[in-house]
């Protein structure tokens, strides 16, 4: 496979590619600063479809922006999720008064960053008061990684993302609302299966061309189930079988019902599925057509299935990987649940230039906007949104949510609570570092300490308002996001953002003093929000083991009429008990899952950190 490129470095490549797509359609605009491409002609009375992820999978998703498909695409760098800030800009630039459905490939970074942006958007939409909503559809359609290995993380997102986007974009054109479109998307994912194979890894411009360093396959090898980020496949075959035999083995992974690891979707004789052949980027058109023909022949001959449609083209790639995906969609089951023929949505024409299917013309008859107009228009829209007080991408403490919800009855006490919880985190850092050195990569304590120090600095600089509960939490969130990265940083940010929304929902009268019931209700709401974006549950040896009993106990104690001090004491004790229990648990998520058994039984560092934090709050009362 070639490692030669026109552009020898990936720096600036994504921005150029997105601008190139925008140049092919006069309806599109591109906000280069956050790599947001959007359809400016999208009708405001229709739900917007926002999709995104790392670059390198084009046409997904920048090439899928256009009428009847994706409204807004947000791109990260090559194979890297866009940040929540980028996604928030995409939300603000979405031309819709009806709400947004986001489509996300099932990879940890994408799910957490889109989840965080979704929670911020939900809070902003709530304070806006116009009835807008946002829902997230997580796409996982790969079958090559079986149930046991996939575990709690689930299936990887592949070709299914493009076809889910196509169906949801067409449903938006029909006028469906956010909830109906999101449910349709989740139903699509449940009935979509994909398997891939590649003759080699792709090559990222600017990276090593040495075959060993880039993990190149030998000239005779093929890998079934290779991921779209060069992840190892499910099966390495050193001597590549014939094309017919390779396709036969891939179809068995998709269609064998007696395989407990990979039988995700059943296909009955009269289901008439849709077959999709996807080019991973480096296959010739002639071979891709031959693959489609052979797959169809075997499906009809060996599996006794008649196909409704065959789609063959480039939808979700892995840069220039010389490979392909085979996908099957049980559209009849989706149609039954949706209540209308989903084939019509797949077949509907679109203005997206990257879609290998029926095309329509442009909405705009005007010349392309100049490059300066392309740059100025989204910047002006974001400025107007920020000035309105409802921006998702603006500073949290300046948005409308900061001016709503309950007040803090005692600003000085609020300050002492923040100082105490930060001190508790700083004091426990050596213990967390010790624990994480045993079961992780040793950075858990430092990560939390940096966050606590940032919050204290914000407090010292009066960047955390103390008069209103929502603005206090938003100020803490701002400090936390600026100082705490990684998976744990995203989890904390999602929880804190959910806490703001919970405070807003718990308030009957704007400006009433926050009570323990307000905080308990908000804490429980935030925990439920967090559960949408992480598969971690009690018993998985994560911070959830300390957080869940805290939220649950605080809510039940507050509801029973206990005082703030009594309710918090019970919740803190429950949190410590939950953290202690992790000593005897086996990790099921995160890097700790790859660490072998140790003689030293230590609690999960994340759970212990949660207990230390909430105990810090209690010490002040």
C-alpha positions as CSV (number, residue, x, y, z in Angstrom):
1,X,0.0,0.0,0.0
2,X,1.3,3.5,-0.9
3,X,2.6,5.7,1.9
4,X,3.1,8.6,-0.5
5,X,0.8,11.6,-0.2
6,X,0.3,15.0,-2.0
7,X,0.3,16.6,1.5
8,X,3.1,15.1,3.5
9,X,1.8,16.2,6.8
10,X,-1.6,16.0,8.4
11,X,-1.3,19.6,9.9
12,X,-4.0,21.7,8.3
13,X,-5.2,18.8,6.1
14,X,-8.6,18.5,7.8
15,X,-9.4,22.2,7.4
16,X,-8.4,22.1,3.7
17,X,-10.5,19.0,3.1
18,X,-13.6,20.6,4.8
19,X,-13.2,23.8,2.9
20,X,-13.0,21.7,-0.3
21,X,-16.3,20.0,0.5
22,X,-17.9,23.4,1.3
23,X,-16.7,24.7,-2.1
24,X,-18.6,22.0,-3.9
25,X,-22.0,23.1,-2.6
26,X,-23.1,26.8,-2.5
27,X,-25.4,26.0,0.5
28,X,-22.6,25.0,2.8
29,X,-20.6,27.1,5.2
30,X,-17.4,26.3,7.1
31,X,-16.2,27.6,10.5
32,X,-12.6,26.7,10.3
33,X,-11.6,27.5,13.9
34,X,-13.6,24.6,15.2
35,X,-13.8,22.5,12.0
36,X,-17.6,22.8,11.7
37,X,-19.3,22.4,8.3
38,X,-23.0,23.1,8.1
39,X,-25.9,23.5,5.6
40,X,-26.9,27.1,5.9
41,X,-30.1,26.4,3.8
42,X,-31.5,23.8,6.2
43,X,-35.1,24.8,7.1
44,X,-35.3,26.1,10.6
45,X,-38.7,24.3,11.1
46,X,-36.9,20.9,10.7
47,X,-34.8,19.0,13.2
48,X,-31.0,19.3,12.6
49,X,-28.9,16.2,12.3
50,X,-25.4,16.8,13.8
51,X,-22.7,14.1,13.2
52,X,-19.0,14.1,13.8
53,X,-15.9,12.3,14.9
54,X,-12.3,12.0,14.0
55,X,-11.1,12.9,10.5
56,X,-9.9,10.3,8.1
57,X,-13.3,8.6,7.6
58,X,-14.5,10.9,4.8
59,X,-17.0,11.2,3.3
60,X,-18.3,10.6,6.9
61,X,-19.2,13.1,8.0
62,X,-18.2,16.3,6.2
63,X,-19.0,14.9,2.8
64,X,-22.5,13.9,4.0
65,X,-23.6,17.5,4.8
66,X,-26.4,18.6,2.6
67,X,-30.2,18.6,2.2
68,X,-31.8,15.4,3.3
69,X,-28.8,14.1,5.2
70,X,-26.4,15.7,7.8
71,X,-27.1,19.3,8.8
72,X,-23.9,19.9,10.7
73,X,-20.6,18.0,10.7
74,X,-17.9,18.5,13.4
75,X,-14.5,17.1,12.6
76,X,-11.6,16.3,15.0
77,X,-8.1,15.8,13.8
78,X,-7.2,12.6,12.0
79,X,-8.5,9.7,14.1
80,X,-9.2,12.0,17.1
81,X,-12.5,13.0,18.5
82,X,-13.5,16.6,18.3
83,X,-13.5,18.4,21.6
84,X,-16.8,19.2,23.4
85,X,-16.0,22.9,22.6
86,X,-16.0,22.2,18.9
87,X,-19.2,20.3,19.2
88,X,-20.9,23.1,21.2
89,X,-20.0,25.5,18.3
90,X,-21.7,23.0,15.9
91,X,-24.8,23.1,18.1
92,X,-24.9,26.9,18.1
93,X,-24.4,26.9,14.3
94,X,-27.2,24.4,13.6
95,X,-30.0,26.3,11.8
96,X,-33.0,24.8,13.6
97,X,-35.8,25.9,15.9
98,X,-36.9,22.3,16.5
99,X,-33.9,20.7,18.1
100,X,-31.0,18.4,17.3
101,X,-30.2,14.7,17.0
102,X,-26.5,13.9,17.1
103,X,-24.9,10.8,15.6
104,X,-21.8,9.4,17.2
105,X,-19.6,6.5,16.4
106,X,-19.2,4.2,19.4
107,X,-15.7,5.1,20.6
108,X,-15.0,6.3,24.1
109,X,-13.7,9.7,23.3
110,X,-16.5,10.5,20.8
111,X,-19.2,9.3,23.2
112,X,-17.9,11.3,26.1
113,X,-17.3,14.5,24.2
114,X,-20.6,14.4,22.4
115,X,-22.3,13.5,25.6
116,X,-20.8,16.5,27.4
117,X,-21.8,18.8,24.6
118,X,-25.3,17.3,24.6
119,X,-25.7,18.0,28.3
120,X,-24.5,21.6,27.9
121,X,-26.9,22.0,25.0
122,X,-29.8,20.5,27.0
123,X,-29.2,23.0,29.8
124,X,-29.0,26.0,27.4
125,X,-32.1,24.8,25.6
126,X,-34.0,24.5,28.9
127,X,-33.1,28.1,29.9
128,X,-33.9,29.3,26.4
129,X,-37.5,28.2,26.9
130,X,-38.4,27.5,23.2
131,X,-39.0,23.8,23.6
132,X,-35.9,22.7,21.7
133,X,-34.3,19.4,22.7
134,X,-31.3,17.3,21.9
135,X,-30.8,13.5,21.7
136,X,-27.8,11.4,20.9
137,X,-27.7,8.2,18.8
138,X,-24.7,6.0,19.5
139,X,-23.8,3.9,16.5
140,X,-22.1,0.5,17.0
141,X,-22.6,-2.0,14.1
142,X,-19.4,-4.1,14.0
143,X,-19.7,-7.9,14.6
144,X,-16.0,-8.9,14.3
145,X,-15.3,-8.1,18.0
146,X,-17.6,-10.5,19.8
147,X,-19.8,-9.9,22.8
148,X,-17.2,-11.2,25.3
149,X,-14.3,-9.1,24.0
150,X,-16.6,-6.1,23.4
151,X,-17.9,-6.3,27.0
152,X,-19.5,-3.2,28.4
153,X,-18.1,-1.0,25.6
154,X,-20.2,-2.6,22.9
155,X,-19.8,-2.8,19.2
156,X,-17.6,-0.4,17.3
157,X,-19.1,2.1,14.9
158,X,-18.6,1.5,11.2
159,X,-20.6,1.9,8.0
160,X,-23.8,2.0,10.0
161,X,-23.1,5.6,11.0
162,X,-23.5,6.8,7.4
163,X,-26.7,4.9,6.8
164,X,-28.2,5.9,10.1
165,X,-27.4,9.5,9.2
166,X,-29.1,9.1,5.8
167,X,-32.3,7.7,7.3
168,X,-32.4,10.3,10.0
169,X,-31.8,13.2,7.6
170,X,-34.7,12.0,5.4
171,X,-36.9,11.6,8.5
172,X,-36.1,15.2,9.4
173,X,-37.1,16.3,5.9
174,X,-40.4,14.6,6.5
175,X,-41.0,16.7,9.6
176,X,-40.4,14.1,12.4
177,X,-39.6,15.5,15.8
178,X,-36.4,14.9,17.9
179,X,-37.8,12.0,19.9
180,X,-39.1,10.1,16.9
181,X,-35.9,10.6,14.9
182,X,-33.7,9.5,17.8
183,X,-35.8,6.4,18.4
184,X,-35.6,5.6,14.7
185,X,-31.8,6.0,14.8
186,X,-31.5,3.6,17.8
187,X,-33.7,1.1,16.0
188,X,-31.5,1.3,12.9
189,X,-28.4,0.5,15.0
190,X,-30.2,-2.5,16.6
191,X,-30.8,-3.9,13.1
192,X,-27.5,-3.2,11.4
193,X,-24.5,-5.4,11.2
194,X,-21.1,-4.9,9.6
195,X,-17.8,-6.8,9.2
196,X,-14.7,-5.5,7.4
197,X,-11.4,-6.8,6.1
198,X,-8.3,-5.1,4.8
199,X,-5.1,-6.1,3.0
200,X,-3.1,-3.6,5.0
201,X,-3.3,-0.8,7.5
202,X,-3.9,2.7,6.2
203,X,-1.2,5.4,6.4
204,X,-1.6,8.7,8.1
205,X,0.3,11.6,6.3
206,X,3.3,12.6,8.3
207,X,3.7,9.4,10.2
208,X,6.5,6.8,9.8
209,X,6.6,4.9,6.5
210,X,8.6,2.1,8.0
211,X,6.5,-1.1,7.6
212,X,7.4,-2.4,11.1
213,X,6.6,0.9,12.8
214,X,3.3,1.3,11.1
215,X,2.3,-2.3,11.6
216,X,2.1,-3.1,7.9
217,X,0.7,-6.5,6.9
218,X,2.8,-8.8,4.7
219,X,2.1,-8.9,1.0
220,X,0.2,-12.2,1.3
221,X,-1.9,-11.3,4.4
222,X,-5.4,-10.1,5.1
223,X,-7.0,-9.1,8.4
224,X,-10.7,-9.6,9.1
225,X,-12.3,-7.1,11.4
226,X,-9.5,-4.5,11.2
227,X,-10.7,-1.3,12.9
228,X,-11.0,2.1,11.0
229,X,-8.3,3.5,13.2
230,X,-5.8,0.7,12.4
231,X,-6.9,-1.3,15.4
232,X,-6.0,-5.0,15.1
233,X,-8.5,-7.3,13.4
234,X,-10.4,-10.2,14.9
235,X,-8.6,-12.6,12.7
236,X,-5.2,-12.4,10.9
237,X,-4.8,-14.7,7.9
238,X,-1.2,-14.8,6.7
239,X,-2.0,-16.4,3.4
240,X,-5.0,-14.6,1.9
241,X,-7.8,-16.9,0.7
242,X,-9.5,-16.3,-2.6
243,X,-11.9,-13.4,-2.8
244,X,-14.8,-15.8,-2.9
245,X,-13.7,-17.6,0.3
246,X,-12.9,-14.3,2.1
247,X,-16.4,-13.0,1.4
248,X,-17.9,-16.3,2.4
249,X,-16.1,-16.1,5.8
250,X,-17.3,-12.5,6.3
251,X,-20.9,-13.4,5.5
252,X,-20.8,-16.2,8.1
253,X,-19.8,-13.7,10.7
254,X,-22.9,-11.6,9.7
255,X,-25.5,-14.3,9.2
256,X,-24.7,-17.4,11.4
257,X,-27.4,-17.5,14.1
258,X,-25.6,-20.2,16.1
259,X,-22.7,-17.9,16.9
260,X,-23.4,-16.6,20.4
261,X,-20.6,-14.0,20.1
262,X,-21.7,-12.4,16.8
263,X,-25.3,-13.1,16.1
264,X,-26.6,-9.6,16.7
265,X,-29.3,-9.4,14.1
266,X,-31.5,-12.3,12.7
267,X,-32.6,-12.4,9.1
268,X,-35.6,-14.4,8.2
269,X,-36.3,-15.6,4.7
270,X,-38.8,-12.8,4.0
271,X,-36.8,-10.0,5.5
272,X,-35.3,-9.0,2.2
273,X,-32.3,-7.1,3.7
274,X,-30.3,-4.2,2.3
275,X,-26.7,-5.1,1.4
276,X,-24.1,-2.4,1.6
277,X,-20.5,-2.7,0.3
278,X,-18.3,0.1,1.7
279,X,-14.9,1.1,0.4
280,X,-12.4,1.7,3.3
281,X,-10.6,4.2,1.0
282,X,-8.1,2.3,-1.0
283,X,-10.1,-0.3,-3.1
284,X,-10.4,0.2,-6.8
285,X,-14.0,0.7,-8.1
286,X,-13.7,-2.4,-10.3
287,X,-12.9,-4.6,-7.3
288,X,-15.6,-3.0,-5.2
289,X,-18.1,-3.8,-7.8
290,X,-16.9,-7.4,-8.0
291,X,-17.2,-7.7,-4.2
292,X,-20.8,-6.5,-4.4
293,X,-21.6,-9.0,-7.0
294,X,-20.0,-11.9,-5.2
295,X,-21.6,-11.0,-1.9
296,X,-25.0,-10.8,-3.5
297,X,-24.5,-14.2,-5.2
298,X,-23.6,-15.9,-2.0
299,X,-26.4,-14.3,0.0
300,X,-29.0,-15.5,-2.5
301,X,-27.5,-18.9,-3.2
302,X,-26.1,-20.0,0.2
303,X,-28.4,-18.1,2.7
304,X,-31.6,-18.1,0.7
305,X,-32.2,-14.4,1.2
306,X,-33.5,-12.0,-1.4
307,X,-32.1,-8.5,-1.3
308,X,-34.2,-5.3,-1.4
309,X,-31.3,-3.1,-2.3
310,X,-27.6,-3.1,-2.9
311,X,-25.6,0.0,-2.1
312,X,-22.0,0.1,-3.2
313,X,-19.7,3.0,-2.7
314,X,-17.5,5.0,-0.3
315,X,-19.3,5.9,2.9
316,X,-17.0,5.5,6.0
317,X,-13.3,5.1,5.3
318,X,-10.0,4.6,7.0
319,X,-8.0,7.0,4.9
320,X,-6.4,4.9,2.2
321,X,-6.9,1.4,3.7
322,X,-7.1,-1.2,0.9
323,X,-10.2,-2.9,2.4
324,X,-13.9,-3.0,2.5
325,X,-16.9,-3.6,4.7
326,X,-20.0,-5.8,4.1
327,X,-23.1,-4.6,5.9
328,X,-26.7,-5.9,6.2
329,X,-29.7,-3.9,7.4
330,X,-32.9,-5.6,8.4
331,X,-35.0,-2.7,7.2
332,X,-38.4,-4.4,7.7
333,X,-37.9,-4.6,11.4
334,X,-36.9,-1.0,11.5
335,X,-40.0,-0.1,9.4
336,X,-42.3,-2.0,11.7
337,X,-41.1,-0.1,14.8
338,X,-41.0,3.2,12.9
339,X,-44.4,2.8,11.4
340,X,-43.4,3.7,7.9
341,X,-41.2,2.3,5.1
342,X,-37.6,3.0,5.9
343,X,-36.5,2.1,2.3
344,X,-38.1,5.3,1.2
345,X,-35.8,7.2,3.6
346,X,-32.7,5.4,2.4
347,X,-33.6,6.0,-1.3
348,X,-34.7,9.6,-0.9
349,X,-32.4,12.0,-2.8
350,X,-30.0,14.2,-1.0
351,X,-27.8,17.3,-1.8
352,X,-24.8,15.8,0.0
353,X,-22.0,15.6,-2.5
354,X,-20.4,12.6,-0.8
355,X,-23.4,10.3,-0.8
356,X,-23.2,7.4,-3.2
357,X,-26.9,7.3,-4.0
358,X,-29.7,9.5,-5.5
359,X,-28.7,13.1,-5.7
360,X,-30.7,16.3,-5.9
361,X,-29.7,19.8,-7.0
362,X,-28.7,22.8,-4.9
363,X,-31.1,25.0,-3.0
364,X,-29.0,28.1,-3.7
365,X,-28.7,29.4,-7.3
366,X,-26.2,32.1,-6.2
367,X,-22.4,31.9,-6.8
368,X,-20.3,30.4,-4.1
369,X,-19.6,32.7,-1.2
370,X,-16.1,34.2,-1.2
371,X,-13.6,32.7,1.2
372,X,-14.0,35.8,3.4
373,X,-17.8,35.4,3.5
374,X,-17.3,31.8,4.3
375,X,-15.2,32.8,7.3
376,X,-17.3,35.8,8.5
377,X,-20.8,34.3,8.3
378,X,-20.4,31.6,11.0
379,X,-18.4,33.9,13.2
380,X,-21.2,36.5,13.1
381,X,-23.8,33.8,13.9
382,X,-21.8,32.6,16.9
383,X,-21.4,36.2,18.1
384,X,-25.1,36.8,17.8
385,X,-25.9,33.6,19.7
386,X,-23.5,34.6,22.5
387,X,-25.1,38.0,22.8
388,X,-28.5,36.4,23.1
389,X,-27.4,34.6,26.3
390,X,-28.3,31.2,25.0
391,X,-25.0,30.1,23.4
392,X,-23.8,26.6,24.1
393,X,-20.3,27.4,23.0
394,X,-20.0,30.7,25.0
395,X,-18.6,31.0,28.6
396,X,-20.8,28.9,30.9
397,X,-21.0,31.7,33.5
398,X,-22.2,34.2,31.0
399,X,-25.1,32.1,29.6
400,X,-28.8,32.2,30.6
401,X,-28.5,29.1,32.8
402,X,-26.2,31.1,35.1
403,X,-29.0,33.6,35.7
404,X,-31.7,31.0,36.5
405,X,-32.4,28.4,39.1
406,X,-32.1,28.5,42.9
407,X,-29.9,30.9,44.9
408,X,-27.2,30.1,47.5
409,X,-28.6,31.1,50.9
410,X,-25.1,31.8,52.2
411,X,-22.4,32.9,49.8
412,X,-19.7,32.7,52.4
413,X,-20.6,29.2,53.4
414,X,-20.6,28.2,49.7
415,X,-17.1,29.5,49.4
416,X,-16.0,27.5,52.4
417,X,-17.5,24.4,51.0
418,X,-15.7,24.8,47.7
419,X,-12.4,25.4,49.6
420,X,-12.9,22.4,51.8
421,X,-13.7,20.0,49.0
422,X,-10.6,21.2,47.0
423,X,-8.4,20.8,50.1
424,X,-9.8,17.3,50.6
425,X,-8.8,16.4,47.0
426,X,-5.3,17.9,47.4
427,X,-4.7,16.1,50.7
428,X,-5.8,12.7,49.3
429,X,-3.6,13.0,46.1
430,X,-0.7,10.9,47.4
431,X,-3.1,8.1,48.4
432,X,-4.8,8.2,45.0
433,X,-1.4,8.2,43.3
434,X,-0.4,5.2,45.3
435,X,-3.6,3.3,44.5
436,X,-3.4,4.1,40.8
437,X,0.2,3.1,40.6
438,X,-0.9,-0.4,41.7
439,X,-3.9,-0.7,39.4
440,X,-3.6,1.9,36.7
441,X,-1.1,4.4,35.1
442,X,-0.5,6.4,38.3
443,X,-2.0,9.7,37.2
444,X,-5.4,9.7,39.0
445,X,-4.2,11.7,42.0
446,X,-2.4,14.4,40.0
447,X,-5.3,14.8,37.6
448,X,-7.7,15.5,40.4
449,X,-5.2,17.7,42.3
450,X,-4.7,19.9,39.2
451,X,-8.5,20.3,39.0
452,X,-8.8,21.3,42.6
453,X,-6.0,23.8,42.3
454,X,-7.6,25.3,39.2
455,X,-11.0,25.6,41.1
456,X,-9.2,27.4,44.0
457,X,-7.5,29.8,41.5
458,X,-10.8,30.6,39.9
459,X,-12.3,31.2,43.4
460,X,-9.4,33.5,44.2
461,X,-9.9,35.5,41.0
462,X,-13.7,35.7,41.7
463,X,-14.5,33.7,38.6
464,X,-16.9,31.4,40.5
465,X,-20.1,33.4,41.4
466,X,-21.4,32.6,44.9
467,X,-24.9,34.1,44.7
468,X,-26.7,31.5,42.6
469,X,-26.3,27.8,42.7
470,X,-26.3,27.2,38.9
471,X,-23.7,29.9,38.3
472,X,-21.5,28.5,41.1
473,X,-21.6,25.0,39.5
474,X,-21.0,26.5,36.0
475,X,-17.9,28.4,37.4
476,X,-16.5,25.2,38.9
477,X,-17.2,23.4,35.6
478,X,-15.3,26.0,33.7
479,X,-12.3,25.5,35.9
480,X,-12.6,21.8,35.8
481,X,-12.8,21.6,32.0
482,X,-9.8,23.8,31.6
483,X,-7.6,21.7,33.9
484,X,-8.7,18.1,33.8
485,X,-8.4,16.0,30.7
486,X,-8.8,12.4,29.7
487,X,-11.8,10.1,30.3
488,X,-12.1,11.1,34.0
489,X,-12.2,14.8,33.0
490,X,-15.0,14.2,30.6
491,X,-17.0,12.2,33.2
492,X,-16.7,14.9,35.8
493,X,-17.7,17.6,33.2
494,X,-20.8,15.6,32.1
495,X,-21.8,15.2,35.8
496,X,-21.3,18.8,36.6
497,X,-23.2,19.9,33.5
498,X,-26.0,17.5,34.5
499,X,-26.0,19.0,38.0
500,X,-26.7,22.5,36.5
501,X,-29.6,21.1,34.5
502,X,-30.9,19.3,37.6
503,X,-30.8,22.5,39.6
504,X,-32.9,24.2,36.9
505,X,-35.4,21.4,36.8
506,X,-35.7,21.3,40.6
507,X,-36.7,24.9,40.8
508,X,-40.3,25.9,40.8
509,X,-39.7,29.7,41.4
510,X,-36.6,31.3,40.0
511,X,-34.5,32.8,42.8
512,X,-35.8,30.6,45.6
513,X,-33.1,29.5,48.1
514,X,-31.5,26.1,47.3
515,X,-32.3,23.5,49.9
516,X,-30.9,20.0,50.4
517,X,-33.9,18.7,48.3
518,X,-32.8,20.9,45.4
519,X,-29.2,19.6,45.6
520,X,-30.3,16.0,46.1
521,X,-32.7,16.1,43.1
522,X,-30.0,17.7,41.0
523,X,-27.3,15.2,42.1
524,X,-29.6,12.3,41.1
525,X,-30.4,13.9,37.8
526,X,-26.7,14.4,37.1
527,X,-26.0,10.8,37.8
528,X,-28.7,9.7,35.4
529,X,-27.2,12.0,32.8
530,X,-23.8,10.4,33.3
531,X,-25.3,7.0,32.8
532,X,-26.2,7.8,29.2
533,X,-22.6,8.2,28.2
534,X,-20.7,5.6,30.2
535,X,-21.5,1.9,30.5
536,X,-20.1,1.9,34.0
537,X,-22.5,0.6,36.7
538,X,-22.1,-0.3,40.3
539,X,-19.9,-3.3,40.6
540,X,-17.6,-2.4,37.7
541,X,-14.9,-0.9,39.9
542,X,-15.1,2.7,38.8
543,X,-16.0,6.0,40.4
544,X,-19.6,5.1,39.9
545,X,-19.3,2.7,42.9
546,X,-18.9,5.6,45.2
547,X,-21.0,8.2,43.3
548,X,-24.2,6.1,42.9
549,X,-24.7,5.3,46.6
550,X,-24.0,9.0,47.5
551,X,-26.6,10.3,45.0
552,X,-29.2,7.6,45.9
553,X,-28.8,8.0,49.7
554,X,-28.8,11.8,49.5
555,X,-32.0,11.8,47.6
556,X,-33.8,9.3,49.9
557,X,-32.6,11.0,53.1
558,X,-33.6,14.5,51.8
559,X,-37.0,13.1,50.7
560,X,-37.6,11.7,54.2
561,X,-37.2,15.2,55.7
562,X,-33.7,14.9,57.2
563,X,-31.6,18.1,57.6
564,X,-28.9,18.9,55.1
565,X,-26.2,17.8,57.6
566,X,-28.0,14.5,58.4
567,X,-28.7,13.7,54.8
568,X,-25.2,14.5,53.7
569,X,-23.6,12.5,56.5
570,X,-25.6,9.4,55.5
571,X,-24.7,9.9,51.8
572,X,-21.0,10.4,52.6
573,X,-21.0,7.2,54.7
574,X,-22.7,5.3,51.8
575,X,-20.1,6.7,49.4
576,X,-17.2,5.5,51.5
577,X,-18.8,2.1,51.9
578,X,-19.1,1.9,48.1
579,X,-15.5,2.9,47.6
580,X,-14.3,0.3,50.1
581,X,-16.2,-2.4,48.3
582,X,-14.1,-1.8,45.2
583,X,-11.1,-3.5,46.9
584,X,-12.6,-6.9,46.1
585,X,-14.0,-6.0,42.6
586,X,-12.5,-6.9,39.2
587,X,-12.2,-3.9,36.9
588,X,-14.4,-4.2,33.8
589,X,-13.7,-0.8,32.2
590,X,-10.7,1.4,31.6
591,X,-7.0,0.6,31.6
592,X,-7.3,-1.3,34.9
593,X,-8.9,-4.1,33.0
594,X,-5.5,-4.8,31.4
595,X,-3.6,-5.0,34.7
596,X,-3.1,-8.5,36.1
597,X,-4.1,-9.6,39.6
598,X,-2.1,-8.0,42.3
599,X,-1.4,-9.1,45.9
600,X,-2.3,-5.7,47.2
601,X,-6.0,-5.1,47.3
602,X,-6.5,-1.3,46.9
603,X,-9.8,0.5,46.3
604,X,-10.5,2.0,42.9
605,X,-8.7,5.4,42.8
606,X,-11.6,7.2,41.1
607,X,-14.1,5.9,43.7
608,X,-11.8,6.9,46.6
609,X,-11.5,10.3,45.1
610,X,-15.3,10.8,45.0
611,X,-15.6,9.8,48.6
612,X,-12.8,12.3,49.6
613,X,-14.5,15.0,47.7
614,X,-18.0,14.6,49.2
615,X,-16.4,14.2,52.7
616,X,-14.8,17.5,52.1
617,X,-18.2,19.1,51.6
618,X,-19.5,17.5,54.8
619,X,-16.7,18.8,57.0
620,X,-17.9,22.4,56.6
621,X,-21.5,21.7,57.8
